[in-house]
């Protein structure tokens, strides 16, 4: 059974991510568990804070998928793409649900 406090935390998490989306700091493809965000937003988070942020983004995808009747993919990893000052967007990190973050190698074209 979920407590009122857990409901409040879950609701606040969704509201905060919705606010970041509304303010155009990020775009979230909930079906494919892919987030594209400004690199200056990502750089505000370090270490454990990045992992918690990723965990919250996965939670957001799960909640949105369940709400919209889409499949909640319990084994799906989160792909994080970053947009730099030159407006280049590139896959930068993969967050694994085991609470692990892996930096991807940037491909030069």
N, C-alpha and C positions, 0 to 999 in steps of 0.2 A: 504494500500500500504506500502511495506517495504522500508525503506530508505537505502541509500548507507552505512551509518554508521552502521545500524542494520545488513546489509549483511556482513560487515567487521567483526563485533563482532561475528556473527554466524560462519563465516569461520574460525576465529582465535580459537574459542572454539573447533571446530572439529579438527583443526590442532594440538592443544595442547593435546587433548585426544589421537589422533593418535600417537603423539610422545611418550606419556607415555606407550602406548601399544607396540610400536616398541622397546622401551628401556626395555621392559619386567617388568615394574612396575605393570602392571595390564592386565587382560584379561576381555573382555566385550562380554557377550552373549546378543546381541541387541534384538533378538527375544523374549527372556524371561526376559529382563530387569534385568540381574544379572551381577554384577561386582565382580571379585575376584582381590584383590590387596595386595601388601605387607603392613604389619601393620605399618612399619616405614613411608610409604607414607601417610597413613591415619592419623597418629599421627601428621603430620605437619599442619593439619587443625584443627581449634578449633571453637566452637560456630557457629556464622553466616557464617564463611568461610566453615565449613562442609556442611551447608545447601546449600550454593551457589554451592559448588563442586557437590553435589548430584543433584541439579537442572540442572547443566550443563551435568552431565552424563545421566540424563533422556532425555534431549534435544538431546544429541548425539545418543541415542537409537532411538528416534523418527525420526531424520534425516536419519540415516542409514536404518531404516526400510522403510521409504518412498522412498528413493533412490533405494533400491533393490526390490521395489514392494511388500514388506511385510506389514502386517496390523500394523498401528500405534495404540497402545492400550492406549487410553487417561485415563483410570482408573487403569492402571497397576502401582503397586508400584515397587520401585527399591530395590532389595536384594543386600546387600553388604557383601561379605565374605572377611575375612582377612587371610593372610598367615603369620605365625610367624617364628621365627628363626629355629624352629625345623621342618619346612616345613609342619606343620599341617595347614590345611585350614578349617575354620569353619564359618558358617553364623553368622554375628555379629550385623548387623543393618538392619532395614527396613526404607526406606525413602518414606514417603507418599507425594503425589503430593500437599497436602495442606501445604507444606513447614514445615513438621514435621519429626523428626528423632527419631526412637525408638530402643534402644539397646535390643538385644535378649539375653536371658539367655543361657549361655554356657552349653551344655549337657555333662555330664561326662559319659564315656562309660567304 
